[in-house]
């Protein structure tokens, strides 16, 4: 376990949420979606979500079986440059939301997903505390 992973594991009690490291969300997120009660919305925070590639991959997989539009809210926190570049790229996707700061997002989230972002942040302990304030059920971290 690396330094960041060790410090992350110290931030919460294992009974509060589940930490998943490695793998890919294509299998994990659809399972969480299937476990939601009918009509319930799955709220995802994609920290460092780039152009929304993970949302599109998950949507493609889920739409084969379910109506994603009413069942998921995908929130991407990215740099202001990325938000400006991509926020209008999918106008028919009201469930896809863009934020240039983690402080702009409020409420609880079901899943926090972050791929290779935390290692580039100098104040990651502060960011991790903010992420934990969303009271997630799962945190999915991908290193590469």
N, CA and C atoms as a LAMMPS dump frame, in Angstrom:
ITEM: TIMESTEP
0
ITEM: NUMBER OF ATOMS
432
ITEM: BOX BOUNDS ff ff ff
-5.0000000000000000e+02 5.0000000000000000e+02
-5.0000000000000000e+02 5.0000000000000000e+02
-5.0000000000000000e+02 5.0000000000000000e+02
ITEM: ATOMS id mol type element x y z
1 1 1 N 0.862 -1.176 0
2 1 2 C 0 0 0
3 1 3 C 0.902 1.23 0
4 2 1 N 0.672 2.148 -0.926
5 2 2 C 1.461 3.361 -1.027
6 2 3 C 1.1 4.385 0.031
7 3 1 N 1.875 5.451 0.077
8 3 2 C 1.68 6.497 1.081
9 3 3 C 0.289 7.114 1.003
10 4 1 N -0.145 7.475 -0.205
11 4 2 C -1.463 8.095 -0.352
12 4 3 C -2.557 7.12 0.065
13 5 1 N -2.447 5.874 -0.391
14 5 2 C -3.466 4.889 -0.043
15 5 3 C -3.527 4.676 1.462
16 6 1 N -2.351 4.63 2.115
17 6 2 C -2.325 4.454 3.569
18 6 3 C -3.016 5.624 4.269
19 7 1 N -2.714 6.835 3.85
20 7 2 C -3.338 7.999 4.479
21 7 3 C -4.836 8.046 4.201
22 8 1 N -5.232 7.619 3.011
23 8 2 C -6.66 7.557 2.707
24 8 3 C -7.349 6.589 3.655
25 9 1 N -6.743 5.436 3.843
26 9 2 C -7.379 4.424 4.688
27 9 3 C -7.486 4.884 6.134
28 10 1 N -6.676 5.839 6.539
29 10 2 C -6.744 6.37 7.899
30 10 3 C -7.867 7.383 8.081
31 11 1 N -8.464 7.865 7.011
32 11 2 C -9.443 8.945 7.095
33 11 3 C -10.851 8.503 7.456
34 12 1 N -11.141 7.254 7.359
35 12 2 C -12.503 6.837 7.677
36 12 3 C -12.528 5.443 8.288
37 13 1 N -13.569 5.177 8.976
38 13 2 C -13.824 3.876 9.561
39 13 3 C -14.354 2.964 8.464
40 14 1 N -13.886 1.742 8.412
41 14 2 C -14.304 0.831 7.344
42 14 3 C -15.801 0.573 7.358
43 15 1 N -16.458 0.825 8.447
44 15 2 C -17.907 0.63 8.498
45 15 3 C -18.665 1.754 7.802
46 16 1 N -18 2.873 7.554
47 16 2 C -18.668 4.024 6.959
48 16 3 C -18.779 3.879 5.448
49 17 1 N -17.697 3.508 4.8
50 17 2 C -17.742 3.325 3.353
51 17 3 C -16.722 2.282 2.947
52 18 1 N -16.78 1.868 1.726
53 18 2 C -15.877 0.859 1.194
54 18 3 C -14.873 1.518 0.269
55 19 1 N -13.604 1.178 0.459
56 19 2 C -12.544 1.692 -0.397
57 19 3 C -12.197 0.612 -1.41
58 20 1 N -12.266 0.972 -2.674
59 20 2 C -11.955 0.033 -3.746
60 20 3 C -10.799 0.625 -4.526
61 21 1 N -9.686 -0.112 -4.582
62 21 2 C -8.522 0.384 -5.304
63 21 3 C -8.214 -0.574 -6.44
64 22 1 N -7.97 -0.007 -7.606
65 22 2 C -7.66 -0.822 -8.76
66 22 3 C -8.918 -1.261 -9.471
67 23 1 N -8.73 -2.061 -10.489
68 23 2 C -9.877 -2.503 -11.267
69 23 3 C -10.374 -1.399 -12.173
70 24 1 N -11.583 -1.559 -12.656
71 24 2 C -12.167 -0.533 -13.52
72 24 3 C -13.649 -0.438 -13.226
73 25 1 N -14.222 0.754 -13.298
74 25 2 C -15.608 0.927 -12.877
75 25 3 C -16.64 0.282 -13.788
76 26 1 N -16.231 -0.235 -14.945
77 26 2 C -17.22 -0.834 -15.844
78 26 3 C -17.947 -2.006 -15.206
79 27 1 N -17.306 -2.718 -14.294
80 27 2 C -17.995 -3.815 -13.614
81 27 3 C -18.559 -3.365 -12.277
82 28 1 N -17.851 -2.509 -11.581
83 28 2 C -18.284 -2.069 -10.255
84 28 3 C -19.531 -1.188 -10.309
85 29 1 N -19.524 -0.159 -11.123
86 29 2 C -20.65 0.776 -11.154
87 29 3 C -21.947 0.146 -11.653
88 30 1 N -21.924 -0.67 -12.704
89 30 2 C -23.188 -1.311 -13.079
90 30 3 C -23.776 -2.165 -11.957
91 31 1 N -22.92 -2.811 -11.173
92 31 2 C -23.42 -3.599 -10.048
93 31 3 C -24.114 -2.693 -9.037
94 32 1 N -23.532 -1.539 -8.746
95 32 2 C -24.16 -0.601 -7.815
96 32 3 C -25.478 -0.093 -8.376
97 33 1 N -25.503 0.121 -9.662
98 33 2 C -26.729 0.577 -10.312
99 33 3 C -27.833 -0.467 -10.157
100 34 1 N -27.494 -1.726 -10.391
101 34 2 C -28.491 -2.796 -10.287
102 34 3 C -29.008 -2.948 -8.865
103 35 1 N -28.183 -2.624 -7.878
104 35 2 C -28.59 -2.782 -6.484
105 35 3 C -29.465 -1.636 -5.986
106 36 1 N -29.613 -0.581 -6.762
107 36 2 C -30.458 0.544 -6.357
108 36 3 C -31.924 0.142 -6.442
109 37 1 N -32.734 0.58 -5.479
110 37 2 C -34.175 0.324 -5.584
111 37 3 C -34.737 1.016 -6.827
112 38 1 N -35.823 0.486 -7.358
113 38 2 C -36.457 1.099 -8.527
114 38 3 C -36.756 2.564 -8.26
115 39 1 N -36.401 3.406 -9.209
116 39 2 C -36.661 4.832 -9.093
117 39 3 C -35.616 5.602 -8.307
118 40 1 N -34.694 4.906 -7.646
119 40 2 C -33.652 5.593 -6.873
120 40 3 C -32.559 6.086 -7.812
121 41 1 N -31.967 7.207 -7.45
122 41 2 C -30.914 7.786 -8.275
123 41 3 C -29.556 7.493 -7.658
124 42 1 N -28.612 7.107 -8.482
125 42 2 C -27.242 6.88 -8.068
126 42 3 C -26.468 8.155 -8.358
127 43 1 N -25.854 8.73 -7.339
128 43 2 C -25.136 9.999 -7.498
129 43 3 C -23.636 9.735 -7.417
130 44 1 N -22.926 10.051 -8.497
131 44 2 C -21.496 9.786 -8.617
132 44 3 C -20.735 11.099 -8.67
133 45 1 N -19.618 11.167 -7.946
134 45 2 C -18.68 12.284 -8.04
135 45 3 C -17.426 11.744 -8.708
136 46 1 N -17.159 12.208 -9.909
137 46 2 C -15.989 11.809 -10.687
138 46 3 C -14.951 12.909 -10.513
139 47 1 N -14.029 12.712 -9.584
140 47 2 C -13.04 13.733 -9.248
141 47 3 C -11.867 13.628 -10.216
142 48 1 N -11.699 14.67 -11.051
143 48 2 C -10.685 14.639 -12.098
144 48 3 C -11.183 13.858 -13.304
145 49 1 N -12.453 14.047 -13.648
146 49 2 C -13.131 13.236 -14.663
147 49 3 C -12.834 13.568 -16.107
148 50 1 N -11.885 14.481 -16.356
149 50 2 C -11.504 14.78 -17.736
150 50 3 C -12.672 15.247 -18.58
151 51 1 N -12.824 14.618 -19.729
152 51 2 C -13.879 15.013 -20.671
153 51 3 C -15.17 14.226 -20.479
154 52 1 N -15.259 13.439 -19.412
155 52 2 C -16.462 12.652 -19.158
156 52 3 C -16.403 11.251 -19.738
157 53 1 N -15.212 10.774 -20.037
158 53 2 C -15.046 9.475 -20.679
159 53 3 C -15.626 8.344 -19.835
160 54 1 N -15.476 8.398 -18.523
161 54 2 C -15.995 7.317 -17.674
162 54 3 C -17.519 7.315 -17.667
163 55 1 N -18.103 8.486 -17.658
164 55 2 C -19.56 8.591 -17.735
165 55 3 C -20.071 7.938 -19.019
166 56 1 N -19.437 8.269 -20.136
167 56 2 C -19.892 7.729 -21.42
168 56 3 C -19.746 6.206 -21.481
169 57 1 N -18.65 5.684 -20.937
170 57 2 C -18.46 4.231 -20.934
171 57 3 C -19.511 3.545 -20.069
172 58 1 N -19.767 4.097 -18.904
173 58 2 C -20.77 3.518 -18.013
174 58 3 C -22.153 3.631 -18.645
175 59 1 N -22.447 4.784 -19.208
176 59 2 C -23.757 4.978 -19.837
177 59 3 C -23.974 3.966 -20.955
178 60 1 N -22.961 3.773 -21.761
179 60 2 C -23.077 2.826 -22.873
180 60 3 C -23.395 1.427 -22.354
181 61 1 N -22.732 1.023 -21.288
182 61 2 C -22.98 -0.298 -20.724
183 61 3 C -24.329 -0.412 -20.049
184 62 1 N -24.741 0.62 -19.327
185 62 2 C -25.995 0.559 -18.585
186 62 3 C -27.211 0.715 -19.473
187 63 1 N -27.091 1.487 -20.527
188 63 2 C -28.261 1.742 -21.37
189 63 3 C -28.688 0.513 -22.157
190 64 1 N -27.894 -0.512 -22.144
191 64 2 C -28.323 -1.751 -22.782
192 64 3 C -29.446 -2.404 -21.981
193 65 1 N -29.517 -2.077 -20.67
194 65 2 C -30.506 -2.72 -19.803
195 65 3 C -31.431 -1.746 -19.091
196 66 1 N -30.978 -0.534 -18.851
197 66 2 C -31.728 0.395 -18.01
198 66 3 C -31.819 1.765 -18.664
199 67 1 N -32.711 2.575 -18.175
200 67 2 C -32.824 3.965 -18.622
201 67 3 C -31.949 4.821 -17.718
202 68 1 N -30.768 5.145 -18.17
203 68 2 C -29.794 5.857 -17.354
204 68 3 C -30.221 7.276 -17.021
205 69 1 N -30.965 7.923 -17.895
206 69 2 C -31.257 9.341 -17.728
207 69 3 C -31.917 9.665 -16.388
208 70 1 N -32.754 8.805 -15.882
209 70 2 C -33.441 9.099 -14.63
210 70 3 C -32.8 8.407 -13.442
211 71 1 N -31.753 7.629 -13.677
212 71 2 C -31.225 6.803 -12.603
213 71 3 C -29.844 7.205 -12.113
214 72 1 N -29.189 8.139 -12.77
215 72 2 C -27.837 8.49 -12.355
216 72 3 C -27.611 9.988 -12.512
217 73 1 N -26.87 10.54 -11.575
218 73 2 C -26.379 11.917 -11.693
219 73 3 C -24.866 11.812 -11.623
220 74 1 N -24.192 12.228 -12.679
221 74 2 C -22.735 12.101 -12.779
222 74 3 C -22.136 13.496 -12.678
223 75 1 N -21.415 13.756 -11.608
224 75 2 C -20.82 15.063 -11.326
225 75 3 C -19.319 14.995 -11.539
226 76 1 N -18.814 15.801 -12.46
227 76 2 C -17.385 15.827 -12.754
228 76 3 C -16.778 17.087 -12.154
229 77 1 N -15.731 16.9 -11.35
230 77 2 C -14.953 18.024 -10.833
231 77 3 C -13.63 18.014 -11.586
232 78 1 N -13.362 19.107 -12.28
233 78 2 C -12.18 19.216 -13.126
234 78 3 C -11.634 20.635 -13.054
235 79 1 N -10.525 20.867 -13.744
236 79 2 C -9.975 22.215 -13.817
237 79 3 C -10.945 23.118 -14.573
238 80 1 N -10.823 24.409 -14.352
239 80 2 C -11.693 25.359 -15.045
240 80 3 C -11.542 25.236 -16.559
241 81 1 N -10.323 24.996 -17.031
242 81 2 C -10.089 24.843 -18.469
243 81 3 C -10.884 23.662 -19.036
244 82 1 N -10.873 22.545 -18.331
245 82 2 C -11.639 21.374 -18.792
246 82 3 C -13.134 21.641 -18.748
247 83 1 N -13.59 22.263 -17.68
248 83 2 C -15.018 22.566 -17.574
249 83 3 C -15.446 23.451 -18.736
250 84 1 N -14.667 24.512 -19
251 84 2 C -14.999 25.418 -20.105
252 84 3 C -15.002 24.694 -21.452
253 85 1 N -14.09 23.77 -21.619
254 85 2 C -13.959 23.067 -22.893
255 85 3 C -15.058 22.025 -23.108
256 86 1 N -15.451 21.321 -22.041
257 86 2 C -16.325 20.159 -22.221
258 86 3 C -17.757 20.307 -21.721
259 87 1 N -18.054 21.294 -20.899
260 87 2 C -19.38 21.335 -20.263
261 87 3 C -20.532 21.43 -21.257
262 88 1 N -20.302 21.996 -22.42
263 88 2 C -21.361 22.102 -23.424
264 88 3 C -21.238 21.046 -24.52
265 89 1 N -20.34 20.089 -24.332
266 89 2 C -20.101 19.089 -25.379
267 89 3 C -21.211 18.045 -25.463
268 90 1 N -22.01 17.909 -24.415
269 90 2 C -23.092 16.922 -24.412
270 90 3 C -24.372 17.582 -23.914
271 91 1 N -24.973 18.45 -24.736
272 91 2 C -26.148 19.215 -24.286
273 91 3 C -27.375 18.354 -23.995
274 92 1 N -27.423 17.149 -24.529
275 92 2 C -28.567 16.268 -24.299
276 92 3 C -28.365 15.352 -23.092
277 93 1 N -27.441 15.699 -22.227
278 93 2 C -27.118 14.885 -21.058
279 93 3 C -27.332 15.692 -19.779
280 94 1 N -28.577 15.925 -19.37
281 94 2 C -28.816 16.746 -18.17
282 94 3 C -28.304 16.1 -16.889
283 95 1 N -28.072 14.798 -16.898
284 95 2 C -27.57 14.127 -15.708
285 95 3 C -26.058 14.267 -15.557
286 96 1 N -25.387 14.852 -16.556
287 96 2 C -23.951 15.097 -16.521
288 96 3 C -23.725 16.543 -16.1
289 97 1 N -23.066 16.717 -14.953
290 97 2 C -22.861 18.061 -14.402
291 97 3 C -21.369 18.314 -14.21
292 98 1 N -20.977 19.567 -14.432
293 98 2 C -19.565 19.949 -14.397
294 98 3 C -19.322 20.975 -13.303
295 99 1 N -18.195 20.824 -12.595
296 99 2 C -17.805 21.75 -11.532
297 99 3 C -16.302 21.997 -11.613
298 100 1 N -15.901 23.248 -11.432
299 100 2 C -14.476 23.573 -11.452
300 100 3 C -13.872 23.536 -10.055
301 101 1 N -14.695 23.344 -9.055
302 101 2 C -14.212 23.257 -7.676
303 101 3 C -15.075 22.265 -6.912
304 102 1 N -14.455 21.506 -6.064
305 102 2 C -15.196 20.556 -5.24
306 102 3 C -16.151 21.286 -4.3
307 103 1 N -15.847 22.538 -4.001
308 103 2 C -16.699 23.33 -3.107
309 103 3 C -18.031 23.716 -3.751
310 104 1 N -18.154 23.599 -5.062
311 104 2 C -19.401 23.936 -5.757
312 104 3 C -20.457 22.842 -5.629
313 105 1 N -20.032 21.65 -5.314
314 105 2 C -20.937 20.509 -5.213
315 105 3 C -21.397 20.367 -3.77
316 106 1 N -22.688 20.079 -3.581
317 106 2 C -23.171 19.894 -2.214
318 106 3 C -24.03 18.642 -2.122
319 107 1 N -24.338 18.262 -0.916
320 107 2 C -25.138 17.066 -0.682
321 107 3 C -24.272 15.824 -0.599
322 108 1 N -24.93 14.697 -0.447
323 108 2 C -24.226 13.429 -0.356
324 108 3 C -24.083 12.806 -1.741
325 109 1 N -23.092 11.93 -1.875
326 109 2 C -22.925 11.155 -3.095
327 109 3 C -22.849 9.681 -2.713
328 110 1 N -23.237 8.839 -3.632
329 110 2 C -23.159 7.402 -3.387
330 110 3 C -21.76 6.866 -3.642
331 111 1 N -21.138 7.372 -4.711
332 111 2 C -19.84 6.857 -5.13
333 111 3 C -18.927 8.013 -5.494
334 112 1 N -17.697 7.947 -5
335 112 2 C -16.649 8.863 -5.456
336 112 3 C -15.705 8.039 -6.307
337 113 1 N -15.455 8.521 -7.509
338 113 2 C -14.551 7.853 -8.435
339 113 3 C -13.431 8.819 -8.794
340 114 1 N -12.203 8.336 -8.738
341 114 2 C -11.069 9.173 -9.115
342 114 3 C -10.001 8.291 -9.743
343 115 1 N -9.599 8.664 -10.933
344 115 2 C -8.575 7.901 -11.632
345 115 3 C -7.323 8.744 -11.793
346 116 1 N -6.262 8.341 -11.104
347 116 2 C -4.936 8.946 -11.261
348 116 3 C -4.926 10.448 -11.032
349 117 1 N -5.763 10.946 -10.147
350 117 2 C -5.838 12.385 -9.911
351 117 3 C -5.147 12.797 -8.621
352 118 1 N -5.347 12.046 -7.562
353 118 2 C -4.854 12.458 -6.246
354 118 3 C -3.342 12.611 -6.188
355 119 1 N -2.619 11.826 -6.949
356 119 2 C -1.16 11.922 -6.88
357 119 3 C -0.621 13.234 -7.447
358 120 1 N -1.456 13.969 -8.173
359 120 2 C -1.033 15.242 -8.736
360 120 3 C -1.46 16.434 -7.883
361 121 1 N -2.105 16.178 -6.781
362 121 2 C -2.612 17.254 -5.931
363 121 3 C -1.721 17.39 -4.708
364 122 1 N -1.208 18.594 -4.498
365 122 2 C -0.31 18.813 -3.367
366 122 3 C -1.032 18.729 -2.032
367 123 1 N -2.215 19.265 -1.946
368 123 2 C -2.962 19.28 -0.688
369 123 3 C -4.009 18.164 -0.666
370 124 1 N -3.575 16.95 -1.012
371 124 2 C -4.548 15.866 -1.133
372 124 3 C -5.225 15.525 0.183
373 125 1 N -4.57 15.764 1.323
374 125 2 C -5.229 15.481 2.601
375 125 3 C -6.445 16.386 2.796
376 126 1 N -6.338 17.635 2.384
377 126 2 C -7.479 18.557 2.448
378 126 3 C -8.574 18.12 1.471
379 127 1 N -8.172 17.738 0.275
380 127 2 C -9.132 17.278 -0.728
381 127 3 C -9.823 16.004 -0.252
382 128 1 N -9.064 15.081 0.326
383 128 2 C -9.668 13.844 0.821
384 128 3 C -10.685 14.119 1.919
385 129 1 N -10.379 15.054 2.781
386 129 2 C -11.348 15.421 3.822
387 129 3 C -12.623 15.974 3.198
388 130 1 N -12.473 16.793 2.157
389 130 2 C -13.657 17.326 1.472
390 130 3 C -14.432 16.204 0.786
391 131 1 N -13.716 15.282 0.165
392 131 2 C -14.393 14.156 -0.476
393 131 3 C -15.181 13.348 0.551
394 132 1 N -14.589 13.124 1.705
395 132 2 C -15.27 12.353 2.746
396 132 3 C -16.486 13.086 3.291
397 133 1 N -16.513 14.403 3.174
398 133 2 C -17.663 15.162 3.675
399 133 3 C -18.931 14.883 2.861
400 134 1 N -18.788 14.259 1.692
401 134 2 C -19.946 13.893 0.875
402 134 3 C -20.596 12.595 1.355
403 135 1 N -20.023 11.995 2.385
404 135 2 C -20.565 10.787 3.005
405 135 3 C -20.819 9.68 1.98
406 136 1 N -19.772 9.309 1.207
407 136 2 C -19.972 8.305 0.159
408 136 3 C -20.148 6.899 0.729
409 137 1 N -20.854 6.074 -0.023
410 137 2 C -20.954 4.658 0.324
411 137 3 C -19.72 3.917 -0.179
412 138 1 N -19.196 4.376 -1.311
413 138 2 C -18.016 3.771 -1.91
414 138 3 C -17.076 4.854 -2.41
415 139 1 N -15.785 4.551 -2.308
416 139 2 C -14.757 5.371 -2.953
417 139 3 C -13.97 4.43 -3.854
418 140 1 N -13.908 4.774 -5.117
419 140 2 C -13.226 3.953 -6.106
420 140 3 C -12.021 4.736 -6.602
421 141 1 N -10.811 4.244 -6.302
422 141 2 C -9.584 4.922 -6.713
423 141 3 C -8.829 4.063 -7.71
424 142 1 N -8.441 4.685 -8.783
425 142 2 C -7.652 4.031 -9.821
426 142 3 C -6.333 4.775 -9.903
427 143 1 N -5.216 4.063 -9.845
428 143 2 C -3.908 4.709 -9.82
429 143 3 C -3.398 5.102 -11.191
430 144 1 N -3.721 4.371 -12.224
431 144 2 C -3.116 4.654 -13.53
432 144 3 C -3.979 5.557 -14.366
